[in-house]
Amino acid sequence: MILIGIVSIFFICLLLGVPVVLSLVLASSIPILLDPLVSLTQMSTIMLESIQSFTLLAIPLFIFAADS
């Protein structure tokens, strides 16, 4: 049920002309914010831990290397 909501929000945003990046952010953040079982402190901790991942750091570095 949640997956159908996320995909529908994503496609509605795309049809309205919202950029893809913002469509992905909106589609993923709205169900998380409406879920009463997820606290904002828990969500921020998970986001900070995922940003500090050494493996995921390679993605923007490859993009920067391709740009130059």
C-alpha positions as YAML, in Angstrom:
chain: A
units: angstrom
residues:
- id: 1
  name: MET
  ca: [0.00, 0.00, 0.00]
- id: 2
  name: ILE
  ca: [2.82, 2.38, 0.86]
- id: 3
  name: LEU
  ca: [4.66, 1.49, -2.34]
- id: 4
  name: ILE
  ca: [1.61, 2.37, -4.42]
- id: 5
  name: GLY
  ca: [1.43, 5.74, -2.65]
- id: 6
  name: ILE
  ca: [5.10, 6.48, -3.20]
- id: 7
  name: VAL
  ca: [4.94, 5.61, -6.90]
- id: 8
  name: SER
  ca: [1.73, 7.57, -7.42]
- id: 9
  name: ILE
  ca: [3.14, 10.68, -5.68]
- id: 10
  name: PHE
  ca: [6.26, 10.38, -7.85]
- id: 11
  name: PHE
  ca: [4.31, 10.18, -11.11]
- id: 12
  name: ILE
  ca: [1.91, 12.96, -10.11]
- id: 13
  name: CYS
  ca: [4.88, 15.23, -9.38]
- id: 14
  name: LEU
  ca: [6.43, 14.33, -12.73]
- id: 15
  name: LEU
  ca: [3.17, 15.09, -14.56]
- id: 16
  name: LEU
  ca: [3.00, 18.48, -12.82]
- id: 17
  name: GLY
  ca: [6.48, 19.36, -14.08]
- id: 18
  name: VAL
  ca: [8.38, 19.04, -10.81]
- id: 19
  name: PRO
  ca: [12.06, 18.12, -11.38]
- id: 20
  name: VAL
  ca: [12.95, 14.47, -10.89]
- id: 21
  name: VAL
  ca: [15.12, 15.12, -7.86]
- id: 22
  name: LEU
  ca: [12.38, 16.94, -6.00]
- id: 23
  name: SER
  ca: [9.84, 14.32, -7.07]
- id: 24
  name: LEU
  ca: [11.97, 11.60, -5.52]
- id: 25
  name: VAL
  ca: [12.45, 13.58, -2.31]
- id: 26
  name: LEU
  ca: [8.75, 14.34, -1.97]
- id: 27
  name: ALA
  ca: [7.66, 10.82, -2.82]
- id: 28
  name: SER
  ca: [9.98, 9.30, -0.24]
- id: 29
  name: SER
  ca: [9.60, 11.84, 2.55]
- id: 30
  name: ILE
  ca: [5.81, 12.25, 2.72]
- id: 31
  name: PRO
  ca: [5.03, 8.62, 3.73]
- id: 32
  name: ILE
  ca: [7.88, 8.65, 6.25]
- id: 33
  name: LEU
  ca: [6.64, 11.87, 7.86]
- id: 34
  name: LEU
  ca: [3.06, 10.57, 8.05]
- id: 35
  name: ASP
  ca: [4.05, 7.26, 9.69]
- id: 36
  name: PRO
  ca: [3.46, 7.55, 13.47]
- id: 37
  name: LEU
  ca: [5.97, 4.78, 14.26]
- id: 38
  name: VAL
  ca: [8.96, 6.69, 12.86]
- id: 39
  name: SER
  ca: [10.32, 9.51, 15.00]
- id: 40
  name: LEU
  ca: [12.23, 12.42, 13.51]
- id: 41
  name: THR
  ca: [15.28, 11.75, 15.69]
- id: 42
  name: GLN
  ca: [15.42, 8.18, 14.46]
- id: 43
  name: MET
  ca: [15.11, 9.35, 10.86]
- id: 44
  name: SER
  ca: [17.87, 11.95, 11.25]
- id: 45
  name: THR
  ca: [20.18, 9.40, 12.85]
- id: 46
  name: ILE
  ca: [19.66, 6.96, 9.98]
- id: 47
  name: MET
  ca: [20.28, 9.70, 7.40]
- id: 48
  name: LEU
  ca: [23.51, 10.82, 9.08]
- id: 49
  name: GLU
  ca: [24.77, 7.25, 9.33]
- id: 50
  name: SER
  ca: [24.06, 6.62, 5.66]
- id: 51
  name: ILE
  ca: [25.83, 9.83, 4.62]
- id: 52
  name: GLN
  ca: [28.95, 8.77, 6.51]
- id: 53
  name: SER
  ca: [29.17, 5.49, 4.60]
- id: 54
  name: PHE
  ca: [32.52, 5.16, 2.85]
- id: 55
  name: THR
  ca: [31.04, 3.06, 0.04]
- id: 56
  name: LEU
  ca: [28.38, 5.62, -0.84]
- id: 57
  name: LEU
  ca: [31.02, 8.35, -0.94]
- id: 58
  name: ALA
  ca: [32.30, 6.88, -4.21]
- id: 59
  name: ILE
  ca: [29.16, 7.92, -6.12]
- id: 60
  name: PRO
  ca: [29.62, 11.73, -5.99]
- id: 61
  name: LEU
  ca: [33.36, 11.35, -6.41]
- id: 62
  name: PHE
  ca: [32.85, 9.43, -9.68]
- id: 63
  name: ILE
  ca: [30.47, 12.17, -10.81]
- id: 64
  name: PHE
  ca: [33.03, 14.88, -9.99]
- id: 65
  name: ALA
  ca: [35.77, 12.91, -11.76]
- id: 66
  name: ALA
  ca: [33.65, 12.60, -14.90]
- id: 67
  name: ASP
  ca: [32.88, 16.30, -14.85]
- id: 68
  name: SER
  ca: [36.50, 17.41, -15.06]
...
